Amino acid sequence: MDPLTHTLTGLALSRAGLNRRSAYATPILLLAANAPDIDILAWIAGPAAYLHYHRHLTHAFVAIPFLALLPVLVVRLFARKPFDWKWAYLVSLMGVATHPLLDWMNAYGVRCWLPFSGEWLRGDLASLGDIWILTALLLAALAPALAKLVSSEIGARPSSGRGWAIFALCFLPLFVGARYVLHERALAVLDARLYGGQAPLRVAAFPTPFSPFYWKGLVETGPFYALYDLNLLGEFDPAVGKTLYKPELGPAEAAAIEAARRTPAFQAFLDFSKYPLWRFTAQEDPQSAIRVEVMDLRFGAPPHPRFVATALVLPNGRVEQSGFQYQPR
């Protein structure tokens, strides 16, 4: 999820009652809820390194007890008075634990079983910055300020915001449960059709930011992918969609793929990608070279892909250059 969602989740945990257990629960939780994203430092080594190390070991379950120490130590450096280390650490543990759980809900996924397994796990249940989750958490964050403004006018006792925080935290699992049911429905709809006479090999459905009933559908068959705007409140027509044909590989393209696969950028990308679409372009300079592209259809499709690995392969099989690009919307 986005940093704002993680931060507001930490704030909600504090106001829901953890701030009664530790005097510095709020700053600890704000840091702890974002602590796994310390892997953003991998960007210094370039986009391909960031793709490999983002949501890597810092997002694994085994890292939670170690990462939980960092917020406590940072807050202690600036704290004016001593605090109970036991409760501070337990509070931090809870904050760090929310991070991989929230990240699991979107299409990007997490590798939570590292170092024992590098498998990417994802729920496809919420957008990266889900408007419904953000709204609930923002209400919980802003409600005490609004209540204080009202109470100052009428002389009532201001609210601590605990009730709103508990509401937001209860809303999250209920919302995810509802999205799970709708996600399963979307998958069933996509899987129950033929596409150009082809049975689907795989289907996927990705949430849209606003309506829980609108999904981005993806169907893979042997010769092509098909992309759909799926409305669960209406009829689904498999003939209305965007078809992306997989390339037919000749000897030159097959050799170019094998050469590209040996580069670190393609290794990181193909480990991450779940729905890769390959593209090949003959180059005039250098002559007879092939530009190899592979994109992940979860995050965009031609002509506007977002996650793309590229390589320039020479006729002798040598890779002239390779890399990964993330292209924001």
Secondary structure as GFF3:
##gff-version 3
##sequence-region A 1 329
A	DSSP	alpha_helix	3	15	.	.	.	ID=ss1
A	DSSP	three_ten_helix	18	20	.	.	.	ID=ss2
A	DSSP	alpha_helix	25	32	.	.	.	ID=ss3
A	DSSP	three_ten_helix	35	45	.	.	.	ID=ss4
A	DSSP	alpha_helix	47	53	.	.	.	ID=ss5
A	DSSP	three_ten_helix	57	59	.	.	.	ID=ss6
A	DSSP	three_ten_helix	61	63	.	.	.	ID=ss7
A	DSSP	alpha_helix	64	67	.	.	.	ID=ss8
A	DSSP	alpha_helix	69	78	.	.	.	ID=ss9
A	DSSP	alpha_helix	85	104	.	.	.	ID=ss10
A	DSSP	alpha_helix	131	154	.	.	.	ID=ss11
A	DSSP	alpha_helix	162	191	.	.	.	ID=ss12
A	DSSP	beta_strand	202	207	.	.	.	ID=ss13
A	DSSP	beta_strand	214	220	.	.	.	ID=ss14
A	DSSP	beta_strand	224	231	.	.	.	ID=ss15
A	DSSP	beta_strand	242	245	.	.	.	ID=ss16
A	DSSP	alpha_helix	251	261	.	.	.	ID=ss17
A	DSSP	alpha_helix	264	272	.	.	.	ID=ss18
A	DSSP	beta_strand	276	283	.	.	.	ID=ss19
A	DSSP	beta_strand	289	296	.	.	.	ID=ss20
A	DSSP	beta_strand	307	313	.	.	.	ID=ss21
A	DSSP	beta_strand	319	326	.	.	.	ID=ss22
###
